[in-house]
Amino acid sequence: MAQRRRTADDVTDRSAGAGRGATAHRWVAAGAGGVAAVGIGVLLSTQAGTPAAPVRAVELASFDALLVPQTPVSDELWWTVSGAPGSQRTSSGADSRSAVVPMIGEGGWLVGDGIDAAADCAGAACNGGNGGLLWGSGGDGANGGRGGNAGLFGGDGGRGGDGALPGQAGGNGGSAGLLAGDGGDGGHGADGAEGIAGGSGGAGGAAGLLFGDGGAGGDGGNGGKGLDGSNPAASGSAATGNPSFLGQTGLLHSNNVVDGMLIGRMGGRGADGAAGTNQSGGQGGQGQGVTPWFAALHDFSVSGAGGDGGDGAGGGLGGDGGDAGLAQGFSPTVAVFGSNGGAGGNGGIGARGGDGGDGGDVKVGPTLGFGGPGGAGGAGGAGAAGALGTSGGDGGAGGRSGRLTGSGGAGGSGGAGGTGGDGAVGGDGGTGGDGGADISDPGSGTVKPGQGGRGGFGGDGGDGGDGGPGGAAGTGGAGSAEGPAGRDGERGATGGGGSGGFGGSGGNGGAAGDGASGDRGTAGGSGSGPAGSSGGAGGQGGSGGNGSRGSADSSD
């Protein structure tokens, strides 16, 4: 140590003179030469059976310790080009301090191949280890980690790890040594899952500057299936139509006569669901009933009709139609008519249509009466469309070859696009309203019950989603003076279209007084989409049949 201090003092003394710059350069050159000499000496000393030769002691002026670093040595090589595949480096200082790094052999920092990443690795541990400073190939990555870079004077880059999780990209291949060696192949991208695109293939590593083949790019993973259409759930209801009269008979009853006709007011239409929500349509208002008491002379008595239901927004249900008011008349010269019930509102996305309102009931004396027809059921909403299939992963680019010899790496092929999502089922049609009934006292005049309302149409099934696009092809790496460039990969195929949803069922027809209900509509068929196109719409549900008329005598 005394001798080393003298050397340091000598440097200090010389630095004070005019020749300080030239002296410093000579010391740096001596230190660099010492590194090379010791490196060669270490390699010669490891050969079995080689007699020891006398070696003059070399006094290092600029290195306290060469063979055993006092602080952790970064595994990032100084010649690695910024942005090249595998040039990113993450390391833990605590792990480096605690681990004993050999100088020569597997994982050696001077000479040796890099260590392969473990199959159960996570995070930065999935990157392959770098080769030794002088010689050695890079280790292979795992689970999407990059391959390790080779040593300075020779070695091949490590292979990038294949993606393990759905949609995970493959790791980039490691770079070869500075002058010679093959680049590592890129890892393959993992296939996607439902709603998740395929992972991109890793890029192939570059060959040595002069000699070697470029690494092949990894293939992209196949895209996942598009999400199936999902009909949103209804939430809340819009306002009931205004006016809306009280009770089933429509209180307060009207005695207003216009042009010889006793009439009641019509119920208001229900409000539509608010845009941007899943609000159901409002119920139609109740029609107003009529009474002959204290009314002017008239020839006809007609109750107020029920208001129509509002349409659902988003996934909201159609609002029910309002019932018509009660029609009354007791004079033998007055004909009494119940009005029609309000129509049900249309359902939102995949939602059921509203039920039709009931026709106006009739109460007569010794005269003729007619029950009001029931309102039609609202149409069911079309089902939600399936989502676009996810895209396939892009193929990785091939690595360049050496300048003098070697072939460029082949580009990876793109992954196939995912199948489109299936359409959702259409909403059912609403039930038709019942026809108005005779509620007269026994012995009164003849009343014909009203006709039941038509059931609503079932909604169309949702369209199947289009197939996802295939991944782009990876480009081949540049060739050398003697070797060809790598071939480009193939573009991935477009995914198939999703299936259309089933159509909703038609609503039941309303009963006509005491008559039978109408027939139920049939469900629509499933559509099917060819590759890359939308799935066909589901068929429209059939309309409900009209209810049959009741008997002419309400007492039957």
Stockholm file with secondary structure:
# STOCKHOLM 1.0

chainA/1-556         MAQRRRTADDVTDRSAGAGRGATAHRWVAAGAGGVAAVGIGVLLSTQAGTPAAPVRAVELASFDALLVPQTPVSDELWWTVSGAPGSQRTSSGADSRSAVVPMIGEGGWLVGDGIDAAADCAGAACNGGNGGLLWGSGGDGANGGRGGNAGLFGGDGGRGGDGALPGQAGGNGGSAGLLAGDGGDGGHGADGAEGIAGGSGGAGGAAGLLFGDGGAGGDGGNGGKGLDGSNPAASGSAATGNPSFLGQTGLLHSNNVVDGMLIGRMGGRGADGAAGTNQSGGQGGQGQGVTPWFAALHDFSVSGAGGDGGDGAGGGLGGDGGDAGLAQGFSPTVAVFGSNGGAGGNGGIGARGGDGGDGGDVKVGPTLGFGGPGGAGGAGGAGAAGALGTSGGDGGAGGRSGRLTGSGGAGGSGGAGGTGGDGAVGGDGGTGGDGGADISDPGSGTVKPGQGGRGGFGGDGGDGGDGGPGGAAGTGGAGSAEGPAGRDGERGATGGGGSGGFGGSGGNGGAAGDGASGDRGTAGGSGSGPAGSSGGAGGQGGSGGNGSRGSADSSD
#=GR chainA/1-556 SS CHHHHHHHHHHHHHHTSTTHHHHHHHHHHHHHHHHHHHHHHHHHHTSTTCCCCCCCCCCCSSCSCSSSCSSCCCSSCTTCCTTSTTCCCCCCHHHHHHSCCCSBSTTCSSBSCCCCCCTTCCGGGGSCCCCCSSBCCCCCCCTTCCCCCCCSSBCCCCCCCCCCSTTCCCCCCCCCCSSBCCCCCCCCCCCCCTTCCCCCCCCCCCCCSSBCCCCCCCCCCCCCCCCCCCCCCCCCBCCCCSSCCBTTTTBSCBCCEETTEEECCCCCCCCCCCTTSCCBCCCCCCCCCBCCTTCCCCSEEECCCCCCCCCCCTTCCCCCCCCCCCEEECSTTCEEECCCCCCCCCCSTTCCCCCCCCCCCEEESSSCEECCCCCCCCCCCCCCCCCCCCCCCCCCCCCCCCSSSCCCCCCCCCCCCCCCCCCCCCCCCCCCCCCCCBCCCTTCCCEECCCCCCCCCCCCCCCCCCCCCCCCCCCCCCCCSSSCCCCCCCCCCCCBCCCCCCCCCCCCCCCCTTSCCCCCCCCCCCCCCCBTSCCCCCCCCCCCCCCCCCCSSTTC
#=GC SS_cons         CHHHHHHHHHHHHHHTSTTHHHHHHHHHHHHHHHHHHHHHHHHHHTSTTCCCCCCCCCCCSSCSCSSSCSSCCCSSCTTCCTTSTTCCCCCCHHHHHHSCCCSBSTTCSSBSCCCCCCTTCCGGGGSCCCCCSSBCCCCCCCTTCCCCCCCSSBCCCCCCCCCCSTTCCCCCCCCCCSSBCCCCCCCCCCCCCTTCCCCCCCCCCCCCSSBCCCCCCCCCCCCCCCCCCCCCCCCCBCCCCSSCCBTTTTBSCBCCEETTEEECCCCCCCCCCCTTSCCBCCCCCCCCCBCCTTCCCCSEEECCCCCCCCCCCTTCCCCCCCCCCCEEECSTTCEEECCCCCCCCCCSTTCCCCCCCCCCCEEESSSCEECCCCCCCCCCCCCCCCCCCCCCCCCCCCCCCCSSSCCCCCCCCCCCCCCCCCCCCCCCCCCCCCCCCBCCCTTCCCEECCCCCCCCCCCCCCCCCCCCCCCCCCCCCCCCSSSCCCCCCCCCCCCBCCCCCCCCCCCCCCCCTTSCCCCCCCCCCCCCCCBTSCCCCCCCCCCCCCCCCCCSSTTC
//
